[in-house]
Amino acid sequence: MAGDLAIETAVVGGCTVARVSGELDYVTAPVLWERCLEALAGPDGFVVLDLSGVSFCDSAGLNVLLRAGRQARVSGAELVLACVPRHLSRTLVMTGTDQFFRICETVAEAEADTGGRGNAAGSPLERL
């Protein structure tokens, strides 16, 4: 049975920070997708997903992260993953999808770099 997902969003400085907690799976992934779309459509164009509270992530969860990254690229925004738990970090590395994201150790690190908006030119996200 799928667990709950909680997403707390706050605007901090020049970026939107979304703290994601719970299980990111086929049941809850659509909730994160909608919240990512809302955040990416915001005026700042810089979104940090704080994933420190994610206890589980299946392929549907990974898919929504990739879709959100692509949406950011298409819309001229930036999506940064921060505080990625070890289990999710291993999944990103094993699948090669870590190459599609800017990943920061902390939210503060991500917030400090709001000036470098947009994914790098030639990002693998363009191919998705």
N, C-alpha and C positions, 0 to 999 in steps of 0.2 A: 504494500500500500504506500502511496506517495505521501511524503511529508508536507509540511507547510513551508511557505516561502514568505519572508517579510522583506520589504524594501523601504528604507527610510531615506528620503531625499532632502538635501539641503544645498543652498547656494552659498559657497564659501569663496570669497574673493572673486576671481574671474572664472570660476568653474562650478559645475553642478557635481556634487558628490552623492552617489547612491550606494548606501550600505546594504548589501544583500546578505540575508541570513536564512539558513534552512537548507532544504533539499531542492536542487535544481534538476528537475527531471521532466518527463514527457507531460506531466500534469501541470507543473508550475512554470515551465519555460514560456508559455504564451504570456503570462503575467509579466515576466522580466522583459520580454520583447516589447510589450506595450509601454512599459515604463522607460525603456531605452529610447523608443521613438519619441516619447514626450520630452525627455531630457535633451536629445539631440536636436530637436526642433526649437529648443530654447534660444534665447538671444546670445548666450555665451559661446556656444559651439565647442565647448570643452567639457567632457564628461569623464569623471573618474568613477569606476566601479570598484568599490571596496568589497572584496570577496572574502574577507577574513572570517565571516560567519557561515560560509557555505560548507555544509557537512557532507554533501554528496552531489555529484554531477554526472549525469549519464550523457549519452550521445545527443539527446534532444537539447540538453543544457549547453553542451559544447556548440551545437549548431546555432543556437540563439546568440551566443557570444560572437561567433563568426559572422552571422547576419548583421548584428549590431555594428561590428567593426566595418563591414562593407558599407552599411548605411551611412556611417560617419564619413567614410571616404567619399562617397557619392555626394553627400550634402556639404562637403567642405568643412566638416567638424572634425573633432578628434576624440577618440575613445581610448582611455588608458585603464588598464587593469592594475589594481593595487592590492597589496596584502593577500596575495594568492596563496591559499593553503597548500601544504606540501602535496596532498593527494591530487589536487587539481593541477598543480604545477607539473607533476609527473605525467599526468594525462596530456597536458599541452605539449610537453617535450616529446613524449613517445609518439604522438600523432603528428608532430612537426608543426602544429598550429601555433606554437609559441612564437614563430617567425612572423605571424600576422598581426601581432600586437606590440604596443609599447607596454612593458610591464615594469612597475615600480615596487620597491620593497614596502614603501609606506605611502599613505595618502598625502602626507606633508611633502614628500619628494615629488609626487605628481603635481600637486598644487604649485610648487615652486617653479615648475617649468611650463606654466600656461602660456608663455610667450612663444614657444615653439609649436604653434598650432598646426594641425594637419598631419596625416601620416606621410612618411617620406615618399618622395617621388619614386615611382617604380615599385611601390609596395606590392607584396604578393596579394594583398586584398583586391587589387585590380583584376586579378585572374579569377576570383571567386564568382 
